Amino acid sequence: MSSTKAAGGSTSPIVSPGPVAARRAGGAAAVAWACLAGFAAIFGLVRAKQSEALDLALTLKLQRRDRPAVSALMRAVSWPGFPPQSRIIPVAIAGALAAARLRLEAGAFLLAWGTAPLATAVKALMLRPRPVAGTDLRVVAAPLGGSSFPSGHTITYVGLYGFLAYLAYALVRPAVLRRTLVGGLLGLVALVGPSRVQQGHHWFTDVTASYLLGIAYLIGVTSLYRRLKAGPSRWGSGG
């Protein structure tokens, strides 16, 4: 993002010039609404049991391409999303941000963690059974709870590590370090969905819906964060 002068006269690495910020905010809002519409469409298909054949076919196709190295990678990608580490890691990251005097960033990061209770609420509405191991379908043993739709791993990663990637992009100055952090975090987000299907813990529509709902939520959090970072003078400016 471009730097600009904040209300107090100091240069902010977060806030873009008003017209640029307004264009970006409008575009982000359109993406968020499109993601919500896509989520609603998938929710309806799953609720009507119209996605089962596609889900099974895609799961079997992905599992047939299994390799030891791929399985190890998928397990590693999923590991941060299981308890107890799924509760320890976000608190540790928020604490590190606060210790670095990035209190607003720490608070916004915890708000991004709101994708976890959001997933729990949607699961209670859908109550979709998880995949069951069979002759062709493999399910890796893991501490699973709740229903299948949406994928708690996926939507939580979008919120937590997606927002952390946003912070790295906005705040980290050395370009090499910034690109490494953003690339690694976005890679984690991108791989977690396939990992949940490959391990037999979720269906394709579970993770797709989670990406869509998670992105919409993440856009809301980043928009609020930008406004708070800019200060009170920006709230009424449309930027």
QUIVENMO-V627316 format. One record per pair of residues at least 24 apart in sequence whose ideal C-beta (glycine too) atoms are under 7 Angstrom apart, sorted by the first residue. I is the first residue (numbers start at 1). J is the second residue. If there is no record, write none. Layout:
# QUIVENMO-V627316
{{I:J} {I:J}}
This chain:
# QUIVENMO-V627316
{{1:170} {6:230} {6:231} {7:231} {7:233} {12:229} {13:170} {13:171} {14:170} {14:226} {14:229} {15:226} {15:229} {15:230} {18:237} {18:239} {21:239} {22:238} {22:239} {25:223} {28:219} {28:223} {31:219} {32:216} {32:219} {32:220} {35:212} {35:215} {35:216} {36:216} {38:212} {39:209} {39:212} {39:213} {42:205} {42:208} {42:209} {43:209} {45:205} {46:126} {46:128} {46:149} {46:205} {47:126} {51:205} {54:204} {55:203} {55:204} {55:205} {58:204} {59:131} {59:137} {59:197} {59:200} {59:203} {59:204} {60:136} {60:137} {62:194} {62:197} {62:198} {63:138} {63:198} {74:195} {74:198} {74:199} {77:188} {77:191} {77:192} {77:195} {78:153} {78:192} {78:195} {78:196} {78:199} {81:153} {81:156} {81:157} {81:192} {82:142} {82:143} {83:143} {90:160} {93:164} {104:228} {104:229} {105:167} {108:163} {108:221} {108:225} {109:163} {109:164} {111:221} {112:159} {112:160} {112:163} {112:218} {112:221} {113:159} {113:160} {114:159} {114:217} {115:155} {115:156} {115:158} {115:159} {115:214} {115:217} {116:152} {116:156} {118:155} {118:217} {119:150} {119:152} {119:155} {119:156} {120:146} {122:150} {123:147} {123:149} {130:201} {131:200} {131:203} {133:200} {137:200} {138:200} {139:200} {139:201} {140:199} {140:200} {142:199} {142:201} {144:201} {148:202} {148:203} {148:206} {149:206} {149:209} {150:206} {150:209} {150:210} {150:213} {151:193} {151:196} {151:202} {151:206} {151:207} {151:210} {153:192} {153:196} {154:192} {154:193} {154:196} {154:207} {154:210} {154:211} {154:214} {155:210} {155:213} {155:214} {157:188} {157:189} {157:192} {158:189} {158:211} {158:214} {158:215} {158:218} {159:214} {159:217} {159:218} {161:185} {161:188} {161:189} {162:189} {162:218} {163:218} {163:221} {163:222} {166:222}}
